């Protein structure tokens, strides 16, 4: 699986709020760090539990990712998400740092993101 294929799987999992599909993108011992100061979610079970909880109040999700920068088994990529969370329209803009295994499954995910109220569009040059 390529980085682009992995990102497409991530998009589908988020837009359909499917914790099992999200977990299937990760290795059994994966580390998913949503916040830099918090402990990571570990393994597919950790990813599944996190996704089930965090997406429970989300709807009308639209995920976009930029062009990934890939070197060996590592990739960095911008992402942009608009959704309704608890009925409120929001935008999340962020970046993934990803490390993959030999099968294209993610062994390590670190993300950094920003939250904004309302549905916003990416600025010119975003995602390139």
CNS distance restraints for C-alpha pairs under 8 A (distance, minus, plus):
assign (resid   1 and name CA) (resid   5 and name CA) 5.94 0.50 0.50
assign (resid   1 and name CA) (resid   6 and name CA) 6.46 0.50 0.50
assign (resid   1 and name CA) (resid 103 and name CA) 6.32 0.50 0.50
assign (resid   1 and name CA) (resid 104 and name CA) 4.59 0.50 0.50
assign (resid   1 and name CA) (resid 105 and name CA) 7.41 0.50 0.50
assign (resid   2 and name CA) (resid   6 and name CA) 6.17 0.50 0.50
assign (resid   2 and name CA) (resid 104 and name CA) 6.10 0.50 0.50
assign (resid   3 and name CA) (resid   7 and name CA) 6.14 0.50 0.50
assign (resid   3 and name CA) (resid  68 and name CA) 7.25 0.50 0.50
assign (resid   3 and name CA) (resid  70 and name CA) 7.72 0.50 0.50
assign (resid   3 and name CA) (resid  75 and name CA) 7.36 0.50 0.50
assign (resid   3 and name CA) (resid 104 and name CA) 7.25 0.50 0.50
assign (resid   4 and name CA) (resid   8 and name CA) 6.21 0.50 0.50
assign (resid   4 and name CA) (resid  68 and name CA) 7.38 0.50 0.50
assign (resid   5 and name CA) (resid   9 and name CA) 6.26 0.50 0.50
assign (resid   6 and name CA) (resid  10 and name CA) 6.21 0.50 0.50
assign (resid   6 and name CA) (resid  25 and name CA) 6.95 0.50 0.50
assign (resid   6 and name CA) (resid 104 and name CA) 7.33 0.50 0.50
assign (resid   6 and name CA) (resid 105 and name CA) 7.59 0.50 0.50
assign (resid   7 and name CA) (resid  11 and name CA) 6.09 0.50 0.50
assign (resid   7 and name CA) (resid  65 and name CA) 7.34 0.50 0.50
assign (resid   8 and name CA) (resid  12 and name CA) 6.25 0.50 0.50
assign (resid   9 and name CA) (resid  13 and name CA) 6.10 0.50 0.50
assign (resid   9 and name CA) (resid  21 and name CA) 7.65 0.50 0.50
assign (resid   9 and name CA) (resid  22 and name CA) 7.59 0.50 0.50
assign (resid   9 and name CA) (resid  25 and name CA) 7.33 0.50 0.50
assign (resid  10 and name CA) (resid  14 and name CA) 6.14 0.50 0.50
assign (resid  10 and name CA) (resid  21 and name CA) 7.92 0.50 0.50
assign (resid  10 and name CA) (resid  22 and name CA) 6.16 0.50 0.50
assign (resid  10 and name CA) (resid  25 and name CA) 7.39 0.50 0.50
assign (resid  11 and name CA) (resid  15 and name CA) 5.97 0.50 0.50
assign (resid  11 and name CA) (resid  63 and name CA) 5.63 0.50 0.50
assign (resid  11 and name CA) (resid  64 and name CA) 7.35 0.50 0.50
assign (resid  12 and name CA) (resid  16 and name CA) 5.95 0.50 0.50
assign (resid  13 and name CA) (resid  17 and name CA) 5.70 0.50 0.50
assign (resid  13 and name CA) (resid  18 and name CA) 4.95 0.50 0.50
assign (resid  13 and name CA) (resid  19 and name CA) 6.90 0.50 0.50
assign (resid  13 and name CA) (resid  21 and name CA) 5.35 0.50 0.50
assign (resid  13 and name CA) (resid  22 and name CA) 5.27 0.50 0.50
assign (resid  14 and name CA) (resid  18 and name CA) 6.49 0.50 0.50
assign (resid  14 and name CA) (resid  22 and name CA) 7.39 0.50 0.50
assign (resid  14 and name CA) (resid  55 and name CA) 7.67 0.50 0.50
assign (resid  14 and name CA) (resid  61 and name CA) 7.27 0.50 0.50
assign (resid  14 and name CA) (resid  63 and name CA) 7.45 0.50 0.50
assign (resid  15 and name CA) (resid  59 and name CA) 7.98 0.50 0.50
assign (resid  15 and name CA) (resid  60 and name CA) 7.53 0.50 0.50
assign (resid  15 and name CA) (resid  61 and name CA) 5.06 0.50 0.50
assign (resid  15 and name CA) (resid  62 and name CA) 6.22 0.50 0.50
assign (resid  15 and name CA) (resid  63 and name CA) 6.87 0.50 0.50
assign (resid  17 and name CA) (resid  51 and name CA) 7.72 0.50 0.50
assign (resid  17 and name CA) (resid  52 and name CA) 7.64 0.50 0.50
assign (resid  17 and name CA) (resid  55 and name CA) 5.92 0.50 0.50
assign (resid  17 and name CA) (resid  56 and name CA) 7.63 0.50 0.50
assign (resid  17 and name CA) (resid  58 and name CA) 7.96 0.50 0.50
assign (resid  18 and name CA) (resid  22 and name CA) 6.37 0.50 0.50
assign (resid  18 and name CA) (resid  51 and name CA) 7.73 0.50 0.50
assign (resid  18 and name CA) (resid  52 and name CA) 7.56 0.50 0.50
assign (resid  19 and name CA) (resid  23 and name CA) 6.07 0.50 0.50
assign (resid  19 and name CA) (resid  47 and name CA) 7.52 0.50 0.50
assign (resid  19 and name CA) (resid  48 and name CA) 4.81 0.50 0.50
assign (resid  19 and name CA) (resid  49 and name CA) 7.36 0.50 0.50
assign (resid  19 and name CA) (resid  51 and name CA) 5.18 0.50 0.50
assign (resid  19 and name CA) (resid  52 and name CA) 5.43 0.50 0.50
assign (resid  20 and name CA) (resid  24 and name CA) 6.17 0.50 0.50
assign (resid  20 and name CA) (resid  48 and name CA) 6.00 0.50 0.50
assign (resid  21 and name CA) (resid  25 and name CA) 6.90 0.50 0.50
assign (resid  22 and name CA) (resid  26 and name CA) 7.54 0.50 0.50
assign (resid  22 and name CA) (resid  47 and name CA) 7.20 0.50 0.50
assign (resid  22 and name CA) (resid  48 and name CA) 6.80 0.50 0.50
assign (resid  22 and name CA) (resid  51 and name CA) 7.44 0.50 0.50
assign (resid  23 and name CA) (resid  44 and name CA) 4.82 0.50 0.50
assign (resid  23 and name CA) (resid  45 and name CA) 7.11 0.50 0.50
assign (resid  23 and name CA) (resid  47 and name CA) 5.46 0.50 0.50
assign (resid  23 and name CA) (resid  48 and name CA) 5.20 0.50 0.50
assign (resid  24 and name CA) (resid  44 and name CA) 6.97 0.50 0.50
assign (resid  25 and name CA) (resid 105 and name CA) 5.43 0.50 0.50
assign (resid  25 and name CA) (resid 106 and name CA) 6.27 0.50 0.50
assign (resid  26 and name CA) (resid  30 and name CA) 5.94 0.50 0.50
assign (resid  26 and name CA) (resid  43 and name CA) 7.31 0.50 0.50
assign (resid  26 and name CA) (resid  44 and name CA) 6.15 0.50 0.50
assign (resid  26 and name CA) (resid 105 and name CA) 5.04 0.50 0.50
assign (resid  26 and name CA) (resid 106 and name CA) 4.56 0.50 0.50
assign (resid  26 and name CA) (resid 107 and name CA) 6.12 0.50 0.50
assign (resid  27 and name CA) (resid  43 and name CA) 6.55 0.50 0.50
assign (resid  27 and name CA) (resid  44 and name CA) 6.61 0.50 0.50
assign (resid  27 and name CA) (resid 101 and name CA) 7.79 0.50 0.50
assign (resid  27 and name CA) (resid 105 and name CA) 5.77 0.50 0.50
assign (resid  27 and name CA) (resid 106 and name CA) 5.96 0.50 0.50
assign (resid  27 and name CA) (resid 107 and name CA) 5.46 0.50 0.50
assign (resid  28 and name CA) (resid  43 and name CA) 4.77 0.50 0.50
assign (resid  28 and name CA) (resid  44 and name CA) 5.36 0.50 0.50
assign (resid  29 and name CA) (resid  42 and name CA) 6.31 0.50 0.50
assign (resid  29 and name CA) (resid  43 and name CA) 4.29 0.50 0.50
assign (resid  29 and name CA) (resid  44 and name CA) 7.14 0.50 0.50
assign (resid  29 and name CA) (resid 107 and name CA) 6.94 0.50 0.50
assign (resid  30 and name CA) (resid  42 and name CA) 5.59 0.50 0.50
assign (resid  30 and name CA) (resid  43 and name CA) 4.49 0.50 0.50
assign (resid  30 and name CA) (resid  44 and name CA) 6.84 0.50 0.50
assign (resid  30 and name CA) (resid 106 and name CA) 6.76 0.50 0.50
assign (resid  30 and name CA) (resid 107 and name CA) 4.37 0.50 0.50
assign (resid  30 and name CA) (resid 108 and name CA) 5.57 0.50 0.50
assign (resid  30 and name CA) (resid 109 and name CA) 7.95 0.50 0.50
assign (resid  31 and name CA) (resid  40 and name CA) 5.75 0.50 0.50
assign (resid  31 and name CA) (resid  41 and name CA) 5.89 0.50 0.50
assign (resid  31 and name CA) (resid  42 and name CA) 4.87 0.50 0.50
assign (resid  31 and name CA) (resid  43 and name CA) 6.36 0.50 0.50
assign (resid  31 and name CA) (resid 107 and name CA) 6.23 0.50 0.50
assign (resid  31 and name CA) (resid 108 and name CA) 4.75 0.50 0.50
assign (resid  31 and name CA) (resid 109 and name CA) 6.24 0.50 0.50
assign (resid  32 and name CA) (resid  40 and name CA) 5.16 0.50 0.50
assign (resid  32 and name CA) (resid  41 and name CA) 4.99 0.50 0.50
assign (resid  32 and name CA) (resid  42 and name CA) 6.34 0.50 0.50
assign (resid  32 and name CA) (resid  43 and name CA) 7.96 0.50 0.50
assign (resid  32 and name CA) (resid  47 and name CA) 6.84 0.50 0.50
assign (resid  32 and name CA) (resid 108 and name CA) 5.92 0.50 0.50
assign (resid  32 and name CA) (resid 109 and name CA) 4.77 0.50 0.50
assign (resid  32 and name CA) (resid 110 and name CA) 6.25 0.50 0.50
assign (resid  33 and name CA) (resid  38 and name CA) 7.41 0.50 0.50
assign (resid  33 and name CA) (resid  39 and name CA) 6.88 0.50 0.50
assign (resid  33 and name CA) (resid  40 and name CA) 4.25 0.50 0.50
assign (resid  33 and name CA) (resid  41 and name CA) 6.31 0.50 0.50
assign (resid  33 and name CA) (resid 108 and name CA) 7.86 0.50 0.50
assign (resid  33 and name CA) (resid 109 and name CA) 5.95 0.50 0.50
assign (resid  33 and name CA) (resid 110 and name CA) 4.80 0.50 0.50
assign (resid  33 and name CA) (resid 111 and name CA) 6.52 0.50 0.50
assign (resid  34 and name CA) (resid  38 and name CA) 7.69 0.50 0.50
assign (resid  34 and name CA) (resid  40 and name CA) 6.87 0.50 0.50
assign (resid  34 and name CA) (resid 109 and name CA) 7.96 0.50 0.50
assign (resid  34 and name CA) (resid 110 and name CA) 6.21 0.50 0.50
assign (resid  34 and name CA) (resid 111 and name CA) 5.46 0.50 0.50
assign (resid  34 and name CA) (resid 112 and name CA) 7.22 0.50 0.50
assign (resid  35 and name CA) (resid  39 and name CA) 7.82 0.50 0.50
assign (resid  35 and name CA) (resid  40 and name CA) 7.79 0.50 0.50
assign (resid  35 and name CA) (resid 110 and name CA) 7.74 0.50 0.50
assign (resid  35 and name CA) (resid 111 and name CA) 6.97 0.50 0.50
assign (resid  35 and name CA) (resid 112 and name CA) 7.03 0.50 0.50
assign (resid  36 and name CA) (resid 110 and name CA) 7.72 0.50 0.50
assign (resid  36 and name CA) (resid 111 and name CA) 7.97 0.50 0.50
assign (resid  36 and name CA) (resid 112 and name CA) 7.74 0.50 0.50
assign (resid  41 and name CA) (resid  46 and name CA) 4.76 0.50 0.50
assign (resid  41 and name CA) (resid  47 and name CA) 5.93 0.50 0.50
assign (resid  41 and name CA) (resid  50 and name CA) 7.21 0.50 0.50
assign (resid  42 and name CA) (resid  46 and name CA) 4.80 0.50 0.50
assign (resid  42 and name CA) (resid  47 and name CA) 6.75 0.50 0.50
assign (resid  43 and name CA) (resid  47 and name CA) 6.37 0.50 0.50
assign (resid  44 and name CA) (resid  48 and name CA) 5.97 0.50 0.50
assign (resid  45 and name CA) (resid  49 and name CA) 6.06 0.50 0.50
assign (resid  46 and name CA) (resid  50 and name CA) 6.11 0.50 0.50
assign (resid  47 and name CA) (resid  51 and name CA) 6.05 0.50 0.50
assign (resid  48 and name CA) (resid  52 and name CA) 6.09 0.50 0.50
assign (resid  49 and name CA) (resid  53 and name CA) 6.32 0.50 0.50
assign (resid  50 and name CA) (resid  54 and name CA) 6.07 0.50 0.50
assign (resid  51 and name CA) (resid  55 and name CA) 5.76 0.50 0.50
assign (resid  52 and name CA) (resid  56 and name CA) 6.07 0.50 0.50
assign (resid  54 and name CA) (resid  58 and name CA) 7.78 0.50 0.50
assign (resid  57 and name CA) (resid  85 and name CA) 5.42 0.50 0.50
assign (resid  57 and name CA) (resid  86 and name CA) 5.18 0.50 0.50
assign (resid  58 and name CA) (resid  83 and name CA) 6.60 0.50 0.50
assign (resid  58 and name CA) (resid  84 and name CA) 5.59 0.50 0.50
assign (resid  58 and name CA) (resid  85 and name CA) 4.46 0.50 0.50
assign (resid  58 and name CA) (resid  86 and name CA) 6.44 0.50 0.50
assign (resid  58 and name CA) (resid  87 and name CA) 7.96 0.50 0.50
assign (resid  59 and name CA) (resid  83 and name CA) 5.94 0.50 0.50
assign (resid  59 and name CA) (resid  84 and name CA) 5.24 0.50 0.50
assign (resid  59 and name CA) (resid  85 and name CA) 6.57 0.50 0.50
assign (resid  60 and name CA) (resid  82 and name CA) 7.78 0.50 0.50
assign (resid  60 and name CA) (resid  83 and name CA) 5.19 0.50 0.50
assign (resid  60 and name CA) (resid  84 and name CA) 5.99 0.50 0.50
assign (resid  61 and name CA) (resid  81 and name CA) 6.95 0.50 0.50
assign (resid  61 and name CA) (resid  82 and name CA) 5.83 0.50 0.50
assign (resid  61 and name CA) (resid  83 and name CA) 4.33 0.50 0.50
assign (resid  61 and name CA) (resid  84 and name CA) 7.03 0.50 0.50
assign (resid  62 and name CA) (resid  81 and name CA) 5.50 0.50 0.50
assign (resid  62 and name CA) (resid  82 and name CA) 5.30 0.50 0.50
assign (resid  62 and name CA) (resid  83 and name CA) 6.35 0.50 0.50
assign (resid  63 and name CA) (resid  79 and name CA) 7.19 0.50 0.50
assign (resid  63 and name CA) (resid  80 and name CA) 5.93 0.50 0.50
assign (resid  63 and name CA) (resid  81 and name CA) 4.51 0.50 0.50
assign (resid  63 and name CA) (resid  82 and name CA) 6.82 0.50 0.50
assign (resid  64 and name CA) (resid  79 and name CA) 5.60 0.50 0.50
assign (resid  64 and name CA) (resid  80 and name CA) 5.16 0.50 0.50
assign (resid  64 and name CA) (resid  81 and name CA) 6.25 0.50 0.50
assign (resid  65 and name CA) (resid  77 and name CA) 6.89 0.50 0.50
assign (resid  65 and name CA) (resid  78 and name CA) 5.75 0.50 0.50
assign (resid  65 and name CA) (resid  79 and name CA) 4.19 0.50 0.50
assign (resid  65 and name CA) (resid  80 and name CA) 6.26 0.50 0.50
assign (resid  65 and name CA) (resid 127 and name CA) 6.69 0.50 0.50
assign (resid  66 and name CA) (resid  77 and name CA) 6.01 0.50 0.50
assign (resid  66 and name CA) (resid  78 and name CA) 5.25 0.50 0.50
assign (resid  66 and name CA) (resid  79 and name CA) 6.08 0.50 0.50
assign (resid  66 and name CA) (resid 126 and name CA) 7.19 0.50 0.50
assign (resid  66 and name CA) (resid 127 and name CA) 3.63 0.50 0.50
assign (resid  66 and name CA) (resid 128 and name CA) 5.93 0.50 0.50
assign (resid  67 and name CA) (resid  77 and name CA) 6.40 0.50 0.50
assign (resid  67 and name CA) (resid  78 and name CA) 7.58 0.50 0.50
assign (resid  67 and name CA) (resid 127 and name CA) 5.74 0.50 0.50
assign (resid  67 and name CA) (resid 128 and name CA) 5.52 0.50 0.50
assign (resid  68 and name CA) (resid  75 and name CA) 6.24 0.50 0.50
assign (resid  68 and name CA) (resid  76 and name CA) 5.66 0.50 0.50
assign (resid  68 and name CA) (resid  77 and name CA) 4.49 0.50 0.50
assign (resid  68 and name CA) (resid  78 and name CA) 7.46 0.50 0.50
assign (resid  69 and name CA) (resid  75 and name CA) 5.40 0.50 0.50
assign (resid  69 and name CA) (resid  76 and name CA) 5.27 0.50 0.50
assign (resid  69 and name CA) (resid  77 and name CA) 6.31 0.50 0.50
assign (resid  70 and name CA) (resid  74 and name CA) 5.70 0.50 0.50
assign (resid  70 and name CA) (resid  75 and name CA) 4.22 0.50 0.50
assign (resid  70 and name CA) (resid  76 and name CA) 6.61 0.50 0.50
assign (resid  71 and name CA) (resid  75 and name CA) 6.29 0.50 0.50
assign (resid  73 and name CA) (resid  99 and name CA) 5.63 0.50 0.50
assign (resid  73 and name CA) (resid 100 and name CA) 5.20 0.50 0.50
assign (resid  73 and name CA) (resid 101 and name CA) 6.89 0.50 0.50
assign (resid  73 and name CA) (resid 102 and name CA) 7.87 0.50 0.50
assign (resid  74 and name CA) (resid  97 and name CA) 7.40 0.50 0.50
assign (resid  74 and name CA) (resid  98 and name CA) 5.56 0.50 0.50
assign (resid  74 and name CA) (resid  99 and name CA) 4.51 0.50 0.50
assign (resid  74 and name CA) (resid 100 and name CA) 6.36 0.50 0.50
assign (resid  75 and name CA) (resid  96 and name CA) 7.84 0.50 0.50
assign (resid  75 and name CA) (resid  97 and name CA) 5.95 0.50 0.50
assign (resid  75 and name CA) (resid  98 and name CA) 5.12 0.50 0.50
assign (resid  75 and name CA) (resid  99 and name CA) 6.55 0.50 0.50
assign (resid  76 and name CA) (resid  95 and name CA) 7.01 0.50 0.50
assign (resid  76 and name CA) (resid  96 and name CA) 5.54 0.50 0.50
assign (resid  76 and name CA) (resid  97 and name CA) 4.71 0.50 0.50
assign (resid  76 and name CA) (resid  98 and name CA) 6.28 0.50 0.50
assign (resid  77 and name CA) (resid  95 and name CA) 5.56 0.50 0.50
assign (resid  77 and name CA) (resid  96 and name CA) 5.41 0.50 0.50
assign (resid  77 and name CA) (resid  97 and name CA) 6.98 0.50 0.50
assign (resid  77 and name CA) (resid 127 and name CA) 7.54 0.50 0.50
assign (resid  78 and name CA) (resid  93 and name CA) 7.63 0.50 0.50
assign (resid  78 and name CA) (resid  94 and name CA) 5.75 0.50 0.50
assign (resid  78 and name CA) (resid  95 and name CA) 4.31 0.50 0.50
assign (resid  78 and name CA) (resid  96 and name CA) 6.46 0.50 0.50
assign (resid  78 and name CA) (resid 126 and name CA) 7.99 0.50 0.50
assign (resid  78 and name CA) (resid 127 and name CA) 5.72 0.50 0.50
assign (resid  79 and name CA) (resid  93 and name CA) 5.91 0.50 0.50
assign (resid  79 and name CA) (resid  94 and name CA) 5.22 0.50 0.50
assign (resid  79 and name CA) (resid  95 and name CA) 5.77 0.50 0.50
assign (resid  79 and name CA) (resid  96 and name CA) 7.56 0.50 0.50
assign (resid  79 and name CA) (resid 127 and name CA) 7.36 0.50 0.50
assign (resid  80 and name CA) (resid  91 and name CA) 7.35 0.50 0.50
assign (resid  80 and name CA) (resid  92 and name CA) 5.87 0.50 0.50
assign (resid  80 and name CA) (resid  93 and name CA) 4.53 0.50 0.50
assign (resid  80 and name CA) (resid  94 and name CA) 6.35 0.50 0.50
assign (resid  80 and name CA) (resid 122 and name CA) 7.21 0.50 0.50
assign (resid  81 and name CA) (resid  91 and name CA) 5.63 0.50 0.50
assign (resid  81 and name CA) (resid  92 and name CA) 5.07 0.50 0.50
assign (resid  81 and name CA) (resid  93 and name CA) 6.35 0.50 0.50
assign (resid  82 and name CA) (resid  89 and name CA) 7.37 0.50 0.50
assign (resid  82 and name CA) (resid  90 and name CA) 5.85 0.50 0.50
assign (resid  82 and name CA) (resid  91 and name CA) 4.46 0.50 0.50
assign (resid  82 and name CA) (resid  92 and name CA) 6.39 0.50 0.50
assign (resid  82 and name CA) (resid 119 and name CA) 5.79 0.50 0.50
assign (resid  82 and name CA) (resid 120 and name CA) 7.28 0.50 0.50
assign (resid  83 and name CA) (resid  89 and name CA) 5.77 0.50 0.50
assign (resid  83 and name CA) (resid  90 and name CA) 5.65 0.50 0.50
assign (resid  83 and name CA) (resid  91 and name CA) 6.54 0.50 0.50
assign (resid  83 and name CA) (resid 119 and name CA) 7.47 0.50 0.50
assign (resid  84 and name CA) (resid  88 and name CA) 4.98 0.50 0.50
assign (resid  84 and name CA) (resid  89 and name CA) 4.29 0.50 0.50
assign (resid  84 and name CA) (resid  90 and name CA) 6.00 0.50 0.50
assign (resid  85 and name CA) (resid  89 and name CA) 6.44 0.50 0.50
assign (resid  85 and name CA) (resid  90 and name CA) 7.00 0.50 0.50
assign (resid  88 and name CA) (resid 117 and name CA) 8.00 0.50 0.50
assign (resid  88 and name CA) (resid 118 and name CA) 7.63 0.50 0.50
assign (resid  89 and name CA) (resid 117 and name CA) 6.41 0.50 0.50
assign (resid  89 and name CA) (resid 118 and name CA) 4.75 0.50 0.50
assign (resid  89 and name CA) (resid 119 and name CA) 5.96 0.50 0.50
assign (resid  90 and name CA) (resid 115 and name CA) 7.13 0.50 0.50
assign (resid  90 and name CA) (resid 116 and name CA) 5.74 0.50 0.50
assign (resid  90 and name CA) (resid 117 and name CA) 4.52 0.50 0.50
assign (resid  90 and name CA) (resid 118 and name CA) 4.50 0.50 0.50
assign (resid  90 and name CA) (resid 119 and name CA) 5.51 0.50 0.50
assign (resid  90 and name CA) (resid 120 and name CA) 7.92 0.50 0.50
assign (resid  91 and name CA) (resid 115 and name CA) 5.92 0.50 0.50
assign (resid  91 and name CA) (resid 116 and name CA) 5.11 0.50 0.50
assign (resid  91 and name CA) (resid 117 and name CA) 6.21 0.50 0.50
assign (resid  91 and name CA) (resid 118 and name CA) 6.22 0.50 0.50
assign (resid  91 and name CA) (resid 119 and name CA) 5.47 0.50 0.50
assign (resid  91 and name CA) (resid 120 and name CA) 6.09 0.50 0.50
assign (resid  92 and name CA) (resid 113 and name CA) 6.46 0.50 0.50
assign (resid  92 and name CA) (resid 114 and name CA) 5.54 0.50 0.50
assign (resid  92 and name CA) (resid 115 and name CA) 4.73 0.50 0.50
assign (resid  92 and name CA) (resid 116 and name CA) 6.34 0.50 0.50
assign (resid  93 and name CA) (resid 113 and name CA) 5.44 0.50 0.50
assign (resid  93 and name CA) (resid 114 and name CA) 5.31 0.50 0.50
assign (resid  93 and name CA) (resid 115 and name CA) 6.75 0.50 0.50
assign (resid  94 and name CA) (resid 111 and name CA) 6.89 0.50 0.50
assign (resid  94 and name CA) (resid 112 and name CA) 5.38 0.50 0.50
assign (resid  94 and name CA) (resid 113 and name CA) 3.84 0.50 0.50
assign (resid  94 and name CA) (resid 114 and name CA) 6.15 0.50 0.50
assign (resid  95 and name CA) (resid 111 and name CA) 5.58 0.50 0.50
assign (resid  95 and name CA) (resid 112 and name CA) 5.40 0.50 0.50
assign (resid  95 and name CA) (resid 113 and name CA) 6.40 0.50 0.50
assign (resid  96 and name CA) (resid 109 and name CA) 6.65 0.50 0.50
assign (resid  96 and name CA) (resid 110 and name CA) 5.74 0.50 0.50
assign (resid  96 and name CA) (resid 111 and name CA) 4.56 0.50 0.50
assign (resid  96 and name CA) (resid 112 and name CA) 6.77 0.50 0.50
assign (resid  97 and name CA) (resid 108 and name CA) 7.89 0.50 0.50
assign (resid  97 and name CA) (resid 109 and name CA) 5.75 0.50 0.50
assign (resid  97 and name CA) (resid 110 and name CA) 5.07 0.50 0.50
assign (resid  97 and name CA) (resid 111 and name CA) 6.27 0.50 0.50
assign (resid  98 and name CA) (resid 106 and name CA) 6.63 0.50 0.50
assign (resid  98 and name CA) (resid 107 and name CA) 7.64 0.50 0.50
assign (resid  98 and name CA) (resid 108 and name CA) 5.66 0.50 0.50
assign (resid  98 and name CA) (resid 109 and name CA) 4.75 0.50 0.50
assign (resid  98 and name CA) (resid 110 and name CA) 6.59 0.50 0.50
assign (resid  99 and name CA) (resid 106 and name CA) 5.77 0.50 0.50
assign (resid  99 and name CA) (resid 107 and name CA) 5.59 0.50 0.50
assign (resid  99 and name CA) (resid 108 and name CA) 5.03 0.50 0.50
assign (resid  99 and name CA) (resid 109 and name CA) 6.66 0.50 0.50
assign (resid 100 and name CA) (resid 104 and name CA) 5.38 0.50 0.50
assign (resid 100 and name CA) (resid 105 and name CA) 5.36 0.50 0.50
assign (resid 100 and name CA) (resid 106 and name CA) 4.36 0.50 0.50
assign (resid 100 and name CA) (resid 107 and name CA) 5.30 0.50 0.50
assign (resid 100 and name CA) (resid 108 and name CA) 7.05 0.50 0.50
assign (resid 101 and name CA) (resid 105 and name CA) 5.51 0.50 0.50
assign (resid 101 and name CA) (resid 106 and name CA) 6.31 0.50 0.50
assign (resid 101 and name CA) (resid 107 and name CA) 6.17 0.50 0.50
assign (resid 122 and name CA) (resid 126 and name CA) 6.02 0.50 0.50
